[in-house]
């Protein structure tokens, strides 16, 4: 097979792509098109977090920036980020929106940074008193901890 033929068959193979679901639904095209950057960080002591950089376009009809006010970016909304190449996307993180940070710059369109954490963040930051697990199996202890964390 020649290089040109292979390139035509696999044209999306080397095209980075992302998927964005908010509250269980695929983000609308205007939201996806406004995303200018995605960053996912995973750290042992704070869990995973994500950052979306969202570019705002002016609506000339009313002089507003509809993406900045979009209800999909409300804090607490559940986000699933997928990354991959072409149409082959894999989920890389599930979390909730925690911080909205709009930036208004002179002579440039506004940008909003959307940040969020996965569920482990709230579990790691929660202060819990020390507990004793006497005469319990490992599976009983794990189940008890998971129930308290709201995981089951």
C-alpha positions as CSV (number, residue, x, y, z in Angstrom):
1,X,0.0,0.0,0.0
2,X,1.4,3.4,-1.0
3,X,1.8,6.3,1.5
4,X,-0.9,8.4,-0.3
5,X,-3.4,5.5,-0.2
6,X,-2.7,4.9,3.5
7,X,-3.0,8.6,4.3
8,X,-6.5,8.8,2.6
9,X,-7.7,5.7,4.5
10,X,-6.5,7.0,7.8
11,X,-7.0,10.8,7.3
12,X,-8.2,11.3,10.9
13,X,-5.6,9.1,12.4
14,X,-3.3,12.0,13.4
15,X,-6.0,14.6,14.0
16,X,-6.2,15.3,17.7
17,X,-9.9,15.6,18.8
18,X,-11.9,16.1,22.0
19,X,-15.3,15.3,23.2
20,X,-17.2,17.4,25.8
21,X,-20.3,16.2,27.6
22,X,-22.0,18.4,30.2
23,X,-24.8,17.0,32.4
24,X,-24.8,13.8,30.3
25,X,-25.3,15.4,26.9
26,X,-22.8,16.3,24.1
27,X,-22.0,20.0,24.3
28,X,-23.6,22.0,21.5
29,X,-21.5,23.0,18.5
30,X,-21.2,26.7,19.5
31,X,-19.8,25.6,22.9
32,X,-17.4,23.0,21.4
33,X,-16.2,25.6,18.8
34,X,-15.5,28.1,21.6
35,X,-13.2,25.8,23.5
36,X,-9.6,26.9,22.7
37,X,-7.8,24.7,25.1
38,X,-8.2,21.7,27.4
39,X,-5.9,20.8,30.2
40,X,-6.2,17.7,32.5
41,X,-4.0,17.3,35.6
42,X,-3.8,14.3,37.9
43,X,-2.0,14.6,41.2
44,X,-2.0,12.1,44.1
45,X,-2.7,14.6,46.9
46,X,-5.5,16.6,45.2
47,X,-7.1,14.3,42.7
48,X,-7.7,15.2,39.1
49,X,-8.8,18.6,37.7
50,X,-9.5,20.1,34.4
51,X,-9.2,23.5,32.8
52,X,-11.1,24.6,29.7
53,X,-10.2,27.9,28.0
54,X,-13.3,29.2,26.3
55,X,-13.2,32.0,23.7
56,X,-16.2,34.3,23.7
57,X,-17.7,35.7,20.5
58,X,-19.8,38.8,20.4
59,X,-23.4,38.5,19.3
60,X,-23.8,41.7,17.2
61,X,-27.6,41.6,17.7
62,X,-27.6,42.3,21.4
63,X,-23.9,43.1,22.1
64,X,-23.6,40.2,24.5
65,X,-21.3,37.2,24.8
66,X,-23.7,34.3,24.9
67,X,-21.1,31.6,25.7
68,X,-20.0,33.4,28.9
69,X,-23.6,33.3,30.2
70,X,-24.4,29.8,29.0
71,X,-26.1,27.7,31.7
72,X,-24.0,24.7,30.7
73,X,-21.1,26.4,32.5
74,X,-22.9,26.7,35.8
75,X,-20.8,25.5,38.8
76,X,-21.7,22.0,39.9
77,X,-22.5,20.8,36.3
78,X,-21.1,17.4,35.6
79,X,-18.4,17.3,32.8
80,X,-17.0,14.3,30.9
81,X,-13.9,15.1,28.8
82,X,-12.8,12.7,26.1
83,X,-9.6,12.9,24.0
84,X,-8.2,11.0,21.1
85,X,-7.6,11.1,17.4
86,X,-10.2,11.5,14.7
87,X,-13.4,9.8,15.9
88,X,-11.6,7.4,18.3
89,X,-12.2,9.2,21.6
90,X,-11.7,7.9,25.1
91,X,-12.9,9.4,28.4
92,X,-10.1,11.0,30.3
93,X,-11.9,12.6,33.1
94,X,-15.3,13.0,34.8
95,X,-15.8,15.9,37.2
96,X,-17.8,18.9,38.2
97,X,-17.4,22.6,37.3
98,X,-16.0,24.5,40.3
99,X,-14.6,27.8,39.2
100,X,-15.5,30.3,36.4
101,X,-12.9,32.9,35.7
102,X,-13.8,35.5,33.0
103,X,-11.0,37.7,31.7
104,X,-11.8,41.0,30.0
105,X,-8.9,42.4,28.1
106,X,-8.7,45.8,26.3
107,X,-9.0,45.5,22.6
108,X,-9.5,41.7,22.7
109,X,-12.5,39.4,23.0
110,X,-13.1,38.0,26.5
111,X,-11.9,34.6,27.5
112,X,-13.3,32.4,30.3
113,X,-11.4,29.8,32.1
114,X,-13.6,26.9,33.4
115,X,-12.1,24.8,36.1
116,X,-13.3,21.7,37.8
117,X,-12.3,18.7,39.9
118,X,-13.2,15.0,39.9
119,X,-15.1,13.4,42.8
120,X,-11.9,12.4,44.6
121,X,-11.2,16.1,45.3
122,X,-14.0,16.4,47.8
123,X,-13.2,13.0,49.4
124,X,-9.5,14.0,49.8
125,X,-10.3,17.4,51.3
126,X,-13.0,16.2,53.7
127,X,-11.8,16.0,57.2
128,X,-12.7,12.8,58.9
129,X,-12.1,11.7,62.4
130,X,-9.9,8.6,62.8
131,X,-12.0,5.4,63.1
132,X,-11.2,2.0,64.3
133,X,-12.2,-1.0,62.3
134,X,-12.2,-3.9,64.8
135,X,-13.3,-7.4,63.7
136,X,-14.1,-6.3,60.2
137,X,-12.8,-7.8,56.9
138,X,-11.0,-5.6,54.4
139,X,-14.1,-5.6,52.1
140,X,-16.3,-4.5,54.9
141,X,-14.0,-1.6,55.7
142,X,-13.8,-0.5,52.0
143,X,-17.6,-0.7,51.7
144,X,-18.1,1.4,54.8
145,X,-15.6,4.1,53.6
146,X,-17.2,4.1,50.1
147,X,-20.7,4.5,51.6
148,X,-19.5,7.5,53.7
149,X,-18.0,9.1,50.6
150,X,-21.2,8.6,48.6
151,X,-19.5,6.3,46.1
152,X,-22.1,3.5,46.5
